[in-house]
Amino acid sequence: MSLLEAIILGLIQGVSEFLPVSSSGHLLVFHHIFGITAEDNLTFIIVLNMGSLIPLLYVFRKDLWALVKNPLQKTTGLLVVATVPLVIVTLLFEGFIESMFHMVYYLPVGFVITGVVLLLSDRLKKNDKDMGELRFIDAVLIGLAQAAAVFPGISRSGSTITATMARGVNRESAAKFSFLMSVPAAIGAMVFRASRILADPALIEGLNFLNLAAGFATAAITGYFAINFMLAIVKRAKLKYFAFYYVFALAVFVVLLF
C-alpha cells in the first residue's frame, strides 16, 4: 500500500463512516481497485476505525461524559439493548460476515437497499419525540437496523437514523442516538478484529507506520467534518440527496468493477 492509497482510504473511512453511504461498501470497492485484501490490511482497518472514533468521542463528549458519570440511566440501557442485536449477529454469523467482505459484486444490492431507506426517511413526518422517550422495544428495532448494516453497502447511520425516526423520534435526537450507538459498535469492531491479530501476530509484520499514521489522521480529520455535516443534513431533511448519490455510485461502480 502506498502513502497516497493510505490517505485515500483514510478519507473514505472518515467521510463514509458518518454519512449514509456505507463505509464498508466504499472501502471494499477501493480495496478491490487497489488490489488490497482485507486479511493483508486488517491492522490498517483497525487504525482507520480508531481514527474515525476520535472525532465521534469529541463531538459527543458531553453526552458520553454524562453517561460515564451516571451509567445507571435509561439512555445507557437503551444503547446496550440497541447493541445486543449486532453482537448476536456478529457472533452467530462471524464466518458469513467475513466472507461478505469478499463479495464486491453484491454491493449494488446493499446500495439499492440504502437508497430506498434514505428516500423513505425524508417522508417520515410524525416524529416529535426526543431521545428520552424511546422505549426498550424501540431500541431493539433500531438495533436490528444496525445489525442489518453488517452487509456491505448498507449504511449503518442511514439505517439507524431512519429506524429511530420511524419510531417517532425527531430528526436531531435520531441522529444523536445513532451516533451514540456507533460508539460501542466501533469499539466492538476494533476488539473483534484485534483478537484476530492477537491470534495471528504475523498480521502485524512489515507494517508501514507512516501509512498507518496518515490513514489515522485523515480518518480523524475528515470524520469530524462529516459528523457535523451529517447532523446539519438530517436536521434539514435532506437525506434523499444521498439516495441520488447512490444512483451515481451504482453507475460508477458498475463501470469500475465489471
Helices and strands as residue ranges (DSSP letters): H 3-16, H 23-34, H 42-59, H 61-69, H 74-92, H 94-100, G 104-106, H 107-121, G 131-133, H 136-148, H 156-166, H 171-199, G 201-204, H 209-235, H 240-257
